[in-house]
Amino acid sequence: MHPFTTLTGLVAPLDRVNVDTDQIIPKQFLKTIERTGLREGLFLDWRHKKDGTPDQELFLNQPRYQGATILLTRDNFGCGSSREHAPWALLDQGFRCLIAPSFADIFYNNCFLNGILPVVLKAEEVQGLFQSVRAREGYQLTVDLAPQTVTTPEGTRYSFDVDPFRKDCLLKGLDSIGLSLHHEPAIAAYENRRKAEAPWLFPDL
């Protein structure tokens, strides 16, 4: 997993509340365990209108938001079923940071495990960012995890909270497997000690 330290990136707006994981990545894309190629299904049901034409209201269909690495959205993002494919699809699209007034708990946890930083800001702060993103093409934000700040091009700085353990793992690029491997010397020492203390538990050695 790639560490997250500081990100300055283009912001894409998704002005919808209660976006569930089936809308983020529909169920037909859950057959794979690969983390690549899922961008093709990201917000698939919203990409076209009923007549089949691209819905220009969706940021994915607007050239000005191509290459965005920060997604700005609304309350309760990531609700619904606990599919890890949802953060995988967002990451495959290039998003490393999500900003919203609130996130669904399981989705929020899954973001950290996959190298995405979910930032919770006040509703009025998010509203102000939506206005700025719409008014200014190429609008970028700087998200700095160490001091836990989001900084606008105008110099306005917002602070956010994050669990210290999750923060440390993200800064170091440690997912669950990486965290275990980080303690590999201690694990090996324990295993060697157990082999000496109770050799009958290891008959094949």
C-alpha positions in Angstrom: 0.0 0.0 0.0 1.3 3.4 -0.9 1.9 5.8 2.0 -0.3 8.9 2.3 1.6 12.0 3.5 0.7 15.2 1.5 -1.6 15.4 -1.5 -2.2 18.4 -3.7 -4.7 17.5 -6.3 -7.7 18.4 -8.5 -11.1 18.2 -6.8 -14.1 16.5 -8.4 -17.6 17.2 -6.9 -20.3 14.5 -6.3 -23.2 16.5 -4.9 -25.3 13.6 -3.6 -26.2 12.3 -0.1 -26.4 8.7 1.0 -24.3 7.3 -1.8 -24.3 3.6 -1.2 -21.6 1.1 -2.2 -23.8 -0.4 -5.0 -23.9 3.0 -6.6 -20.2 3.3 -6.2 -19.5 -0.1 -7.8 -22.5 -2.2 -9.0 -22.8 -5.9 -8.0 -21.8 -7.3 -11.4 -18.2 -6.1 -10.8 -17.8 -8.1 -7.5 -16.8 -11.3 -9.3 -13.1 -10.3 -9.4 -10.6 -10.1 -6.6 -8.3 -7.9 -8.7 -8.0 -4.3 -7.7 -7.5 -3.0 -11.2 -10.0 -2.4 -14.0 -12.8 -1.5 -11.6 -12.8 2.2 -12.7 -15.0 1.0 -15.6 -17.8 0.3 -13.2 -17.4 3.3 -10.9 -20.8 5.1 -10.7 -21.8 3.1 -13.8 -25.6 3.5 -13.3 -25.2 7.3 -13.1 -23.0 7.7 -16.2 -25.9 7.8 -18.7 -29.4 9.2 -18.9 -32.4 7.0 -19.7 -32.0 7.8 -23.4 -28.4 6.5 -23.3 -26.6 9.8 -23.6 -23.9 10.7 -21.1 -25.1 12.6 -18.1 -23.1 15.7 -18.1 -24.0 16.4 -14.5 -21.6 13.6 -13.4 -18.0 14.6 -13.0 -16.8 11.5 -14.8 -18.3 12.9 -18.0 -16.8 16.4 -17.7 -13.3 17.0 -19.1 -12.5 19.6 -16.4 -12.4 16.9 -13.7 -10.3 14.3 -15.5 -7.3 13.3 -13.4 -9.0 14.3 -10.1 -7.4 12.8 -7.0 -9.8 14.3 -4.4 -13.5 13.5 -4.3 -15.8 16.0 -2.6 -19.2 14.7 -1.6 -22.0 14.8 0.9 -23.3 13.1 4.0 -23.2 9.3 4.6 -21.0 8.5 1.7 -20.4 4.7 1.3 -23.5 3.5 3.1 -25.0 0.1 2.2 -23.3 -3.2 1.9 -19.7 -3.6 3.1 -18.0 -4.3 -0.2 -14.3 -3.6 -0.3 -14.6 -3.2 -4.1 -16.0 0.3 -3.5 -12.7 1.8 -2.2 -10.9 -0.3 -4.8 -12.9 1.3 -7.6 -12.3 4.8 -6.3 -8.6 4.1 -5.9 -8.4 2.6 -9.4 -10.0 5.9 -10.7 -7.1 7.8 -9.0 -8.8 9.1 -5.8 -6.5 9.1 -2.8 -8.7 11.4 -0.6 -12.4 11.8 0.0 -14.0 14.8 1.7 -17.5 14.7 3.2 -19.4 15.7 6.3 -19.8 12.0 7.2 -19.1 8.5 6.0 -20.6 5.1 6.6 -18.5 3.3 9.3 -17.5 0.2 7.4 -16.7 2.1 4.2 -14.7 4.6 6.3 -12.6 1.8 7.8 -12.1 0.1 4.4 -10.7 3.4 3.0 -7.8 3.4 5.4 -7.0 -0.3 4.7 -6.7 0.5 1.0 -4.6 3.7 1.1 -7.4 6.3 0.8 -7.8 9.1 3.4 -11.4 9.9 4.2 -11.6 13.4 5.6 -14.6 14.6 7.7 -15.2 18.3 7.6 -18.1 20.4 8.8 -21.1 20.6 6.5 -20.7 24.4 6.1 -17.0 23.9 5.2 -17.9 21.2 2.6 -20.6 23.5 1.2 -18.1 26.3 0.8 -15.7 23.9 -1.1 -18.5 22.9 -3.4 -19.1 26.5 -4.3 -15.4 27.1 -5.0 -15.0 23.9 -7.1 -17.9 24.9 -9.3 -16.7 28.5 -9.7 -13.1 27.8 -10.6 -12.0 25.2 -13.1 -8.8 23.4 -12.1 -9.6 23.9 -8.4 -7.1 22.1 -6.2 -6.7 21.4 -2.5 -3.7 20.4 -0.4 -4.4 17.6 2.1 -1.6 17.1 4.7 -2.1 14.1 6.9 0.7 14.8 9.5 -0.9 18.1 10.8 -4.4 16.9 9.7 -5.2 19.9 7.5 -6.9 20.7 4.2 -5.7 24.0 2.6 -7.4 25.9 -0.2 -5.6 27.9 -2.9 -6.7 31.0 -1.1 -4.9 29.9 2.1 -7.9 28.9 4.1 -7.0 25.9 6.3 -9.5 23.4 7.7 -8.6 20.8 10.4 -9.9 17.3 10.6 -9.7 14.4 13.1 -8.2 11.0 12.5 -7.5 8.0 14.7 -3.8 8.0 15.7 -3.3 4.3 14.8 -5.0 4.7 11.4 -3.0 7.8 10.8 0.3 6.1 11.6 -0.5 3.1 9.3 -1.5 5.4 6.4 1.6 7.6 6.8 3.8 4.4 6.7 1.7 2.7 4.0 0.8 -0.3 6.2 -2.3 -2.3 5.5 -3.3 -5.3 7.6 -0.7 -7.6 6.0 2.0 -4.9 6.0 1.3 -4.3 9.7 1.8 -8.0 10.5 5.0 -8.1 8.5 6.2 -5.0 10.3 6.3 -7.2 13.4 8.0 -10.1 11.6 11.1 -10.2 13.9 8.9 -10.5 17.0 6.7 -13.2 15.4 9.8 -15.2 14.4 11.3 -14.9 17.9 8.0 -16.2 19.4 7.8 -19.1 17.0 11.4 -20.1 17.7 10.8 -19.9 21.4 7.7 -22.1 21.2 9.6 -24.7 19.2 12.2 -24.9 22.0 9.6 -24.9 24.8 7.2 -27.4 23.2 8.9 -29.4 20.4 6.1 -31.9 20.4 3.8 -29.3 18.8 6.1 -29.3 15.7 6.6 -33.1 14.9 7.7 -32.4 11.3 10.7 -30.2 12.3 
